[in-house]
Structures are given as structure tokens and as C-alpha cells.
Amino acid sequence: MVKLKKELSLFDATVYGVGIILGAGIYALIGQAASIAGTALWLSFVVGALVSSFTGLSYAELSTMFPKAAAEYFYVRSAFGSRFPAFLLGWIIVFTEIVAAATVALGFAGYFEALFAFSFGGLSRALIIILIALALIAILSYVNFRGIRESARLNILFTAIEVTGLILIILLAFNFYGKVNYFETPKGLSGIFSAAILVFFAYLGFEDIANLAEETKNPKRDLPRAFILAIIITTILYVLTSIATVSLADWKKLGEVGNPLAFAASHSFLGENAKLLISFIALFATANTVLILLIVASRMMYGMAKDRSLPEKLATVHEKTHTPWLAVIVAMIFSMIFVFLGDIALVASITSLGAFIAFAAVNLSLIWLRHTMPRAERAFRVPLNIGNYPLLAFLGVFSCIFMIFQFNLELILFGLAILAVGAIIYKIYIKKLTR
């Protein structure tokens, strides 16, 4: 049987993490977060980083125990010895990754259409945006099919451009630092925490490093380091960017525009030129996010299919490219279908809700495995333990549950409906498949 090819180094895995974290979230959501937290926005990013770090450390330890694609699925399966909860977790992750890829593709199309003012024979702007999004998903799915090395190279290029854009914002605000009070918040601490729930979407992606385990040269050594480095690098960039943004522009107005970083940049000495440049860089940020979401969705399906929790054909690896080509095609098709959904704020919330459910399950898996497999080989161990139990993983579970209850009732019910559909699929089809 053809296997995935081990191509990725520590640098590649870290850049993958940084690339997916520094995607559409910071470019699209920082304005809405600023309207809630005020100039104290940077504190919301610090809170988001703390919540991410609790779970990131759990991923780091578990990735050395189970270096596999479909990482979260195998963590839960190994911890609790049951295929059903593992399937439900894998199901909701695949669903949210695919929906997020479709939505971010629409974000890319909006930037693209606005920058280049396309007009195709009198077609409506909405249809043009859909067509551009579909084309992007098709192109990036081909890159995904071509091989992980090709995907990694494109990711490194796009990530370098994304980082350049954030550094440019930080530098453009040089003469504006210190002119505002960085603790001004209209809603006090509640505003800071409410904004933290929103900006948490901007941190999502570090967990996807674990799904590259079967394509990393030395996963037990490099994946824990990649988790930690990715979170540290992005936190520094986020905090500095948030301070620069509220220094350049009025935080009340940032929430009223669809391109907050570009809007902030336009207040610098470069004016509209800076706005155009940041908008152009946003194209690479959104495209990079779509690429990695498609990669992770296909690898999750591949890993679940290998364990017979999805049709085994999805685990078929192409002889020449060494990629799960059928899973790549399925991820592409369903992402194209969800392009017609449209609402980026709604899908960001759906994605975050799915992430909190997954993160709570991952932290619980680590806690339970410390109890059932205390002497298992661990190349990395989460610090701050009470006896054999990880205090930070407990904090991770608590913070995830707290975040889940911050969503409105309709969204929580929608999440339960997604789980119910997954349960029905498992009972009707997957359970028969695995017998």
C-alpha cells in the first residue's frame, strides 16, 4: 500500500502552523473585535493566546504519543477505546474545516473582485464572487493533490507575505504609538472577554499541525516544538498588530468597515497606497488559509478511512504524488458546495464552536491517558502537574466549556444538530462498515 511521503521539517511544520493561524481571522475580524474591546484589544489577543496555549501543549504531548494523520480522532479513540465518540469528533472537524475553507474562499473572492473590478458580460457581483471562490478552491485542491512538498513551498511563500503585511502595519504606526490610552474599553472586562471569544477564531490552526504527523520527518521531536513556536510567533505579531491598528484608526470606526487593517493603514503617511497594498496582501492571507484547511480536511478523512471509520477508498494514496487523492477531491467538492452559504461571521462562529468541542475532547483525552497509560513513551510532557495529572489540561477543558456557553442558543443547537447528523451516519452506515 502506498503511504504518505515524509517531507516536512521543523521549519515546514512551524510555518504551516503560523500560516494557518495568520490567515483570514486577523485580516477580517480585528475590526469587529476592536469595536467591542476598544483600545484594550491587545488584551483580548493575550486572553486568546492563553486559551490556545493550554490546548496547544496538550496537542504537543499527544502528538508524540500518536503521530498520525486525523490526530484528534486517534487521541479520543486511544483514550476512551471507542470508535463512536472519535468518529463524532472527526466528523465535526471535517465539517467545520470544509465550511471554513468555503467561507474564506468567498473572502478572497471579495478582495479579488474589489481590487481588480472584474466584469464578465453583465454577471452580478455576487455570481462573480462565487465563480472566483470556486476557481480558487479548484486551483488549491490541485496544489494539495500535487504533493505535500509543493503545498509546503506555496505555504511558506504565502506566510512570508502575510507576516510582511502585519509587520508593515506595525511599522506604519510608528509615529502614532503612545497617542491613545491602550486600556480604554467601552464594556470593561466583559468587553475584553467578549472580544477574546471573537479573536479566538484568529488563533485557530495551531491544532492542524498534528495532522501533518505522517508527513513530518521526525514528528515526535519536531511537532511539539512546532506547536509552541507557532503560538509564540503569532501571539507576538497579533499583540503588536492590534496595538498598531488602534493607534492608527479610531476603534469605533474599525468595526464599521470590511477591511479593517487596510482601513487603518490608510491613516498612515502612505494613505490610499497603503490601503491597496494591505488589501493585496490579504489575498495571500485568505488563499493560504483555504489551502491549509483543504489539506487538513483531506488528511482527517484519510486518517479516519485508514481506521475504517470512513469508506476505505478515502485512504487511497496516489502512487506518484503520495497524497490521498480521493479525499482531496471529496474535500474540494463539498467546499465548493458550501461556497453558496456566504455569511463569513456565521461560519466563523460555527468553526470556533466546533474547535472548542474538539479542544475540550483533546484535553480530556490527555487527562485520561495520563491515568490509563502513565508510563507510555512521551517525548514531550505538559508542565505543571499535580501528581500525574496535567493542571494546564484541566484549565484547557474549563476554558473550552466556558467559551462554548458564550455562544447564543441557536448556534449551540446548530452544533448539536451537526453532531446528531454524524451520529445517524455512524449508526446507519459506519457501524456496518466496521463490523
ZIZI-V388635 format. One record per run of one state. SS is the DSSP state (H for helix, E for strand, L for the rest). FROM is the first residue (numbers start at 0). TO is the last residue. If there is no record, write none. Layout:
SS/FROM/TO + SS/FROM/TO
//
This chain:
L/0/6 + E/7/7 + L/8/8 + H/9/20 + L/21/22 + H/23/64 + L/65/69 + H/70/79 + L/80/81 + H/82/115 + L/116/123 + H/124/145 + L/146/146 + H/147/171 + L/172/172 + H/173/175 + L/176/186 + H/187/202 + L/203/204 + H/205/214 + E/215/215 + L/216/217 + H/218/247 + L/248/249 + H/250/253 + L/254/258 + H/259/264 + L/265/270 + H/271/305 + L/306/310 + H/311/314 + L/315/323 + H/324/337 + L/338/342 + H/343/371 + L/372/383 + E/384/385 + L/386/387 + E/388/389 + H/390/403 + L/404/407 + H/408/433 + L/434/434
//
